[in-house]
Amino acid sequence: MSSALTRYGLPLVLPIAILTTWAVLTANGESFYWPPLADIIPRIWSLWFVENFQSDFLPSLWRVLASWTLACGIGVVAGIVTGSLPVVRDLLNPLANFLRAIPAAALIPFTILAFGIGDTAKVFVITFVAVWPVFINTMDGVDEIDPGLVQAARAFRISPARRLFGVVLPAAAPRIATGMRTSLAIAVIVMLISEMVASTNGIGLVTIQAQRTFQTVDMWAGILVLGILGFVLNFIFQRVERRLLRWNFDSKRLGV
């Protein structure tokens, strides 16, 4: 019981302490920039899960999930090919390092010209930025596979397709999962930026409009709902990762 309390209770100590401090310091409501937490929390529910759930929250969630799914698919396929073929890796590495250094905000003017301000532009920007952690981690994971495993599979005349799904992907899976988790956080961030700059709906648009009209309660409600969204998505991903890669977590726990 003490192990479970440490595992699940300890991570909550700091967030609870921060929220408690915020609630105490803003209880008198004297600060315009830091409204009372008691006003913000009910507003999160009414603004994002009642008033703007379908019009703004769901479109933002869809953009994140659609872009992240595309980024994972492209990154894994490209990473496997690049990691498996040293010639391709040497050829693409300079271009990949150049492209992944381009900030998301720098691409927004181009996407507005090319795709307008609809979902296509946002999905393009989010996918472009979120693909690199998956690509790099997949490429490195494939490149770092023990050559003995691949040679043994070839010695037993295992087909390339079976080697891919039975040897390469399982061996690189922990690195791929790390890239996917990083990519998910980046997708949420870029979604917010793209909606703040050019959008007709979404969490970013509502939040920036609240800031421009000095509605600080709504502004903080938007900021906190983004944190909640990122936390929930990351939590779900970690649960799925632990289930699918249970062998990897068990080996770490046992020190193997």
VODOMI-20684 format. One line per 2 residues: number of its first residue (from 1); their letters; for each residue x, y, z of N, C-alpha, C. Coordinates in steps of 0.001 Angstrom, whole numbers, plus 500000, padded with zeros to 6 digits. Example, Ala and Ser with C-alpha at 12.3 -4.5 7.8 and 13.67 -1.06 7.14 Angstrom:
<recs>
1) AS) 513190,494310,507800,512300,495500,507800,513200,496700,507800  512850,497750,507080,513670,498940,507140,512900,500030,507870
</recs>
This chain:
<recs>
1) MS) 500843,498797,500000,500000,500000,500000,500872,501245,500000  501998,501179,500748,502876,502334,500775,503529,502563,499438
3) SA) 503802,501474,498677,504369,501613,497337,503381,502279,496393  502110,501880,496479,501077,502488,495631,500880,503953,495993
5) LT) 500933,504262,497296,500779,505647,497732,501923,506508,497208  503134,505967,497245,504290,506707,496730,504187,506901,495223
7) RY) 503742,505859,494534,503686,505904,493072,502637,506881,492573  501452,506862,493185,500352,507685,492684,500176,508985,493468
9) GL) 500597,509007,494711,500393,510201,495524,501497,511227,495400  502736,510753,495321,503871,511667,495261,503832,512611,494066
11) PL) 503486,512147,492851,503433,513077,491726,502385,514175,491872  501419,513991,492779,500359,514991,492956,500725,516070,493970
13) VL) 501818,515855,494716,502157,516784,495789,502443,518180,495249  503317,518280,494259,503705,519597,493735,502544,520310,493049
15) PI) 501756,519654,492157,500600,520349,491567,499607,520848,492609  499337,520029,493628,498402,520452,494674,498968,521640,495443
17) AI) 500276,521621,495708,500904,522737,496428,500822,524029,495608  501058,523936,494295,500989,525120,493434,499573,525677,493387
19) LT) 498593,524793,493198,497198,525240,493120,496730,525823,494449  497161,525212,495539,496786,525731,496858,497376,527116,497088
21) TW) 498650,527279,496713,499296,528591,496857,498596,529635,496012  498256,529275,494776,497540,530188,493881,496194,530584,494502
23) AV) 495464,529591,494990,494142,529865,495555,494237,530790,496767  495244,530585,497609,495393,531403,498817,495788,532836,498461
25) LT) 496763,532977,497542,497279,534303,497214,496292,535141,496411  495377,534503,495705,494431,535259,494871,493029,535284,495453
27) AN) 492880,534839,496678,491537,534753,497261,490861,536108,497375  491657,537169,497592,491051,538495,497743,490671,539124,496409
29) GE) 491136,538565,495277,490763,539059,493960,491299,540426,493613  492394,540849,494238,492919,542183,493990,493743,542278,492704
31) SF) 494337,541188,492238,495199,541222,491061,494389,540999,489798  494566,541911,488828,493885,541771,487538,494495,540639,486715
33) YW) 495807,540438,486844,496505,539457,486029,496390,538044,486585  496154,537928,487877,496033,536623,488517,494658,536524,489176
35) PP) 493622,536195,488412,492274,536091,488985,492177,534921,489947  491207,534941,490835,491056,533846,491806,490864,532501,491123
37) LA) 491515,531510,491658,491378,530156,491117,489941,529664,491228  489234,530151,492229,487834,529765,492412,486957,530255,491264
39) DI) 487398,531313,490550,486664,531785,489377,487072,531034,488111  488329,530623,488049,488850,530007,486831,488351,528578,486670
41) IP) 488380,527799,487732,488030,526376,487631,486599,526170,487133  485590,526860,487689,484248,526687,487118,484162,527170,485672
43) RI) 484969,528189,485340,484938,528722,483975,485536,527730,482979  486495,526920,483421,487048,525890,482532,485934,524957,482066
45) WS) 485108,524536,482995,484010,523622,482638,482981,524315,481760  482513,525491,482155,481451,526159,481406,481915,526619,480030
47) LW) 483167,527101,479930,483653,527629,478656,484010,526525,477675  484719,525485,478174,485280,524508,477249,484478,523225,477118
49) FV) 483672,522889,478091,482937,521636,478005,481423,521844,477922  481003,523101,477859,479587,523415,477656,479424,524354,476465
51) EN) 479964,525577,476574,479749,526593,475539,480509,526290,474246  481804,526003,474354,482661,525894,473169,483179,524483,472910
53) FQ) 482512,523498,473425,483024,522135,473285,483054,521693,471822  481935,521826,471133,481868,521390,469737,482515,522390,468784
55) SD) 482377,523662,469075,482858,524677,468142,484359,524902,468214  484987,524674,469371,486403,525003,469526,487244,523866,470113
57) FL) 486754,523200,471157,487566,522172,471802,487765,520955,470897  486678,520434,470341,486786,519250,469494,487619,519495,468234
59) PS) 487466,520645,467536,488349,520888,466386,489827,520892,466760  490175,521494,467892,491568,521498,468322,492058,520083,468622
61) LW) 491235,519305,469299,491606,517927,469620,491787,517111,468343  490890,517313,467377,490996,516593,466111,492288,516958,465382
63) RV) 492640,518240,465366,493873,518661,464692,495102,518018,465327  495117,517964,466646,496251,517350,467332,496355,515869,466999
65) LA) 495246,515135,467133,495284,513686,466934,495536,513318,465482  494902,514036,464542,495110,513739,463124,496554,514011,462721
67) SW) 497083,515146,463144,498460,515505,462790,499455,514558,463436  499224,514228,464699,500134,513330,465404,500128,511946,464776
69) TL) 498957,511459,464372,498870,510152,463710,499649,510160,462403  499490,511218,461606,500248,511340,460364,501748,511399,460638
71) AC) 502124,512208,461634,503544,512353,461965,504147,511017,462393  503403,510235,463183,503908,508938,463631,504065,507976,462454
73) GI) 503062,507950,461561,503141,507052,460409,504310,507391,459500  504425,508683,459164,505517,509110,458286,506866,508912,458961
75) GV) 506954,509292,460233,508226,509203,460942,508720,507778,461107  507814,506852,461417,508223,505459,461615,508689,504847,460297
77) VA) 507908,505038,459233,508282,504458,457932,509609,505038,457448  509715,506373,457472,510958,507009,457016,512132,506636,457913
79) GI) 511903,506527,459214,512974,506174,460130,513477,504762,459933  512571,503823,459643,512980,502433,459407,513826,502336,458143
81) VT) 513355,503003,457075,514100,502963,455812,515473,503608,455974  515502,504778,456615,516761,505501,456776,517718,504781,457716
83) GS) 517185,504223,458804,518039,503515,459747,518573,502208,459221  517838,501590,458286,518251,500297,457749,519260,500430,456620
85) LP) 519265,501583,455962,520146,501770,454801,521114,502913,455075  522363,502618,455391,523327,503679,455704,523483,504708,454593
87) VV) 523376,504276,453332,523508,505219,452217,522391,506250,452258  521165,505783,452505,520031,506697,452585,520184,507628,453779
89) RD) 520696,507099,454877,520892,507937,456068,521906,509051,455793  523013,508708,455173,524015,509727,454866,523481,510751,453873
91) LL) 522597,510324,452997,522036,511220,451993,521016,512186,452587  520185,511680,453502,519073,512480,454024,519395,513247,455301
93) NP) 520434,512857,456013,520738,513488,457301,520900,515006,457211  521692,515534,456262,521827,517000,456196,520500,517706,455947
95) LA) 519686,517159,455035,518395,517777,454742,517470,517702,455953  517465,516569,456639,516606,516406,457812,517007,517372,458919
97) NF) 518306,517534,459136,518776,518466,460170,518418,519903,459825  518415,520227,458544,518027,521572,458125,516526,521804,458324
99) LR) 515703,520865,457878,514252,521045,457934,513734,521061,459369  514281,520202,460232,513756,520146,461598,514174,521345,462436
101) AI) 515110,522138,461926,515516,523349,462638,514609,524539,462323  513714,524393,461349,512814,525489,460989,511707,525598,462041
103) PA) 511532,526752,462678,510471,526900,463694,509085,526813,463060  508126,526359,463860,506761,526230,463360,506197,527575,462916
105) AA) 506479,528636,463685,505930,529960,463365,506416,530454,462013  507623,530038,461607,508160,530494,460323,507412,529881,459145
107) LI) 506749,528759,459358,506031,528086,458282,504611,528595,458105  504087,529281,459118,502687,529689,459068,502390,530627,457909
109) PF) 503218,531651,457597,502930,532485,456427,502817,531686,455132  503712,530689,454959,503638,529853,453756,502347,529041,453722
111) TI) 501981,528436,454847,500787,527585,454855,499515,528400,454629  499499,529646,455099,498333,530500,454846,498196,530769,453353
113) LA) 499337,531065,452691,499312,531308,451248,498920,530055,450478  499439,528911,450914,499233,527669,450166,497897,527004,450462
115) FG) 497468,527027,451727,496281,526258,452118,495176,527098,452746  495403,528411,452940,494400,529230,453618,494517,529100,455125
117) IG) 493420,529332,455829,493444,529262,457296,492582,528116,457827  492307,527147,456958,491495,526010,457369,492303,524927,458063
119) DT) 491692,523766,458214,492330,522658,458923,493554,522128,458178  493521,522176,456849,494647,521640,456081,495945,522332,456440
121) AK) 495908,523660,456554,497121,524414,456898,497635,524018,458274  496739,523886,459231,497157,523565,460602,497697,522144,460696
123) VF) 497025,521210,460032,497500,519822,460052,498871,519725,459397  499091,520484,458324,500391,520477,457656,501493,520968,458591
125) VI) 501270,522102,459250,502280,522675,460133,502555,521750,461310  501491,521258,461953,501662,520399,463120,502398,519115,462735
127) TF) 501996,518505,461622,502638,517271,461175,504104,517503,460853  504400,518593,460174,505777,518889,459782,506690,518997,461000
129) VA) 506219,519656,462039,507058,519850,463227,507084,518601,464100  505951,517899,464186,505859,516749,465087,506499,515486,464531
131) VW) 506800,515450,463238,507329,514229,462637,508778,513965,463037  509531,515020,463346,510978,514844,463537,511360,514024,464754
133) PV) 510745,514192,465919,511110,513305,467037,510865,511835,466727  509763,511540,466021,509472,510145,465668,510504,509635,464666
135) FI) 510798,510444,463668,511764,510047,462636,513144,509805,463232  513643,510750,464021,514990,510636,464580,515091,509445,465523
137) NT) 514119,509279,466408,514171,508170,467363,514029,506821,466669  513180,506748,465650,513040,505496,464909,514329,505159,464172
139) MD) 514897,506151,463501,516140,505942,462763,517251,505478,463700  517411,506157,464836,518452,505771,465783,518168,504408,466407
141) GV) 516879,504144,466693,516531,502850,467274,516846,501697,466340  516552,501867,465047,516860,500819,464071,518366,500689,463898
143) DE) 519057,501817,463871,520506,501803,463657,521249,501150,464822  520675,501224,466032,521348,500705,467221,520982,499257,467558
145) ID) 520182,498621,466697,519822,497217,466945,521074,496345,466903  521141,495398,467813,522272,494475,467860,522390,493741,466518
147) PG) 523514,493906,465812,523661,493231,464508,523495,491722,464599  523805,491154,465768,523660,489710,465928,522230,489240,465742
149) LV) 521269,490067,466166,519868,489688,466003,519494,489597,464527  519909,490603,463769,519592,490615,462340,520310,489478,461622
151) QA) 521554,489243,461965,522317,488172,461320,521722,486805,461647  521260,486635,462888,520635,485359,463262,519345,485152,462478
153) AR) 518566,486231,462309,517327,486118,461539,517625,485751,460089  518673,486340,459537,519043,486005,458162,519548,484573,458063
155) AF) 520295,484142,459070,520819,482771,459059,519697,481743,459060  518606,482064,459738,517454,481166,459764,516525,481397,458576
157) RI) 516997,482237,457624,516252,482507,456388,514850,483045,456649  514761,483904,457647,513485,484576,457926,513273,485663,456885
159) SP) 512080,485760,456353,511788,486711,455286,511952,488145,455782  512238,489095,454874,512396,490497,455286,511193,491043,456046
161) AR) 509984,490667,455617,508782,491167,456296,508722,490650,457735  509046,489367,457925,509032,488809,459279,510167,489368,460121
163) RL) 511319,489650,459496,512414,490289,460232,512005,491675,460705  511270,492395,459851,510845,493747,460204,509920,493728,461412
165) FG) 508883,492872,461348,507873,492873,462414,508254,491998,463600  509185,491069,463410,509558,490178,464499,510858,490526,465183
167) VV) 511714,491322,464516,513022,491642,465083,513232,493153,465164  513136,493825,464016,513489,495247,463944,512546,496108,464777
169) LP) 511249,496003,464525,510289,496853,465244,510271,496590,466749  510237,495331,467209,510292,495121,468668,511561,495663,469312
171) AA) 512715,495526,468640,513960,496009,469217,514009,497531,469271  513425,498182,468270,513442,499650,468218,512238,500275,468900
173) AP) 511282,499466,469348,510019,499983,469878,510188,500972,471033  511074,500732,472014,511216,501722,473106,511644,503090,472602
175) RI) 512572,503144,471658,512993,504422,471113,511871,505072,470310  511133,504272,469550,510015,504798,468771,508961,505388,469692
177) AT) 508654,504697,470779,507657,505192,471734,508097,506506,472361  509378,506638,472653,509894,507901,473197,509687,509039,472213
179) GM) 509967,508789,470937,509741,509809,469918,508279,510159,469775  507399,509179,469857,505960,509443,469750,505466,510287,470913
181) RT) 505952,510007,472117,505516,510771,473285,505988,512215,473191  507222,512421,472761,507723,513784,472558,506940,514494,471464
183) SL) 506640,513770,470401,505896,514337,469284,504498,514776,469699  503880,514031,470605,502528,514374,471052,502508,515715,471775
185) AI) 503499,515951,472629,503581,517235,473325,503830,518373,472345  504690,518137,471363,504970,519166,470353,503716,519464,469540
187) AV) 502930,518454,469224,501706,518658,468446,500735,519588,469162  500613,519440,470477,499732,520331,471241,500241,521766,471195
189) IV) 501550,521947,471329,502128,523284,471320,501927,523962,469964  502225,523246,468889,502117,523832,467551,500656,524086,467192
191) ML) 499754,523221,467663,498330,523469,467452,497930,524809,468024  498383,525086,469240,498058,526360,469883,498616,527536,469079
193) IS) 499870,527446,468646,500484,528539,467895,499734,528786,466592  499417,527720,465868,498752,527874,464579,497358,528482,464734
195) EM) 496657,528129,465808,495318,528680,466017,495365,530127,466482  496418,530511,467186,496542,531896,467626,496847,532844,466469
197) VA) 497588,532353,465469,498022,533216,464365,496948,533326,463298  496359,532219,462893,495391,532246,461791,494388,531120,461966
199) ST) 493198,531447,462435,492187,530420,462651,490814,531061,462795  489795,530253,462569,488422,530704,462790,487799,530040,464005
201) NG) 488511,529088,464605,488035,528444,465828,489202,527752,466510  488929,527165,467668,489958,526427,468375,490323,527043,469714
203) IG) 491023,526265,470522,491432,526712,471855,492358,527912,471762  493286,527876,470818,494229,528984,470677,493543,530290,470335
205) LV) 492586,530246,469426,491871,531462,469027,491090,532049,470191  490338,531220,470894,489538,531707,472016,490434,532285,473101
207) TI) 491564,531634,473356,492478,532107,474400,493099,533444,474040  493552,533602,472794,494178,534862,472397,493147,535981,472317
209) QA) 491916,535669,471942,490867,536692,471929,490522,537137,473349  490540,536204,474291,490296,536568,475688,491395,537488,476200
211) QR) 492627,537231,475799,493740,538100,476213,493601,539496,475613  493212,539563,474339,493097,540859,473664,491950,541694,474210
213) TF) 490933,541046,474748,489787,541769,475307,489852,541853,476832  491007,541495,477399,491258,541604,478844,490301,540757,479682
215) QT) 489872,539633,479129,489063,538679,479903,490023,537651,480515  490632,538046,481616,491715,537235,482170,491242,535880,482694
217) VD) 490023,535812,483166,489510,534518,483646,489413,533535,482483  488851,533979,481344,488750,533121,480173,490132,532791,479609
219) MW) 491039,533759,479681,492401,533512,479200,493062,532396,480006  492987,532485,481326,493588,531452,482159,492851,530128,482027
221) AG) 491548,530184,481790,490803,528941,481558,491328,528237,480311  491640,529017,479264,492210,528430,478056,493593,527868,478290
223) IL) 494417,528590,479047,495775,528112,479339,495726,526810,480135  494883,526774,481153,494817,525580,482000,494195,524394,481275
225) VL) 493218,524645,480397,492609,523523,479677,493620,522911,478711  494541,523718,478192,495607,523167,477354,496523,522264,478179
227) GI) 496842,522706,479395,497640,521853,480271,496931,520553,480596  495634,520650,480850,494849,519443,481148,494821,518520,479942
229) LG) 494621,519098,478754,494582,518295,477531,495910,517566,477321  497019,518301,477453,498326,517675,477291,498572,516587,478314
231) FV) 498169,516836,479563,498353,515843,480625,497556,514580,480335  496300,514736,479935,495437,513576,479683,495963,512760,478500
233) LN) 496350,513449,477409,496876,512731,476246,498155,511973,476597  499033,512607,477361,500273,511953,477761,499998,510771,478685
235) FI) 499030,510931,479593,498672,509851,480518,498146,508642,479739  497255,508898,478779,496706,507804,477977,497820,507108,477198
237) FQ) 498707,507906,476609,499801,507321,475837,500688,506443,476722  500996,506917,477918,501852,506141,478814,501193,504832,479234
239) RV) 499857,504881,479461,499167,503641,479819,499247,502629,478670  499006,503101,477445,499076,502211,476280,500499,501705,476078
241) ER) 501471,502605,476234,502878,502222,476069,503271,501144,477077  502871,501315,478321,503226,500327,479345,502579,498969,479066
243) RL) 501395,498995,478476,500736,497726,478173,501399,497035,476977  501676,497818,475918,502245,497228,474705,503719,496864,474884
245) LR) 504442,497642,475679,505878,497397,475890,506142,496947,477321  505253,496138,477822,505390,495693,479211,506694,494963,479442
247) WN) 507147,494206,478452,508410,493470,478575,509587,494412,478805  509538,495599,478180,510639,496553,478334,510658,497150,479737
249) FD) 509475,497499,480258,509403,498065,481608,509746,497011,482661  509338,495767,482420,509675,494697,483361,511187,494455,483416
251) SK) 511832,494493,482244,513275,494283,482207,514023,495406,482911  513525,496638,482786,514157,497762,483484,513991,497630,484990
253) RL) 512792,497211,485409,512542,497072,486839,513416,495988,487467  513676,494947,486661,514493,493838,487162,515980,494091,486952
255) GV) 516321,495207,486272,517719,495527,486034,518362,494687,484963  517551,494165,484033,518101,493315,482961,518667,494200,481856
</recs>
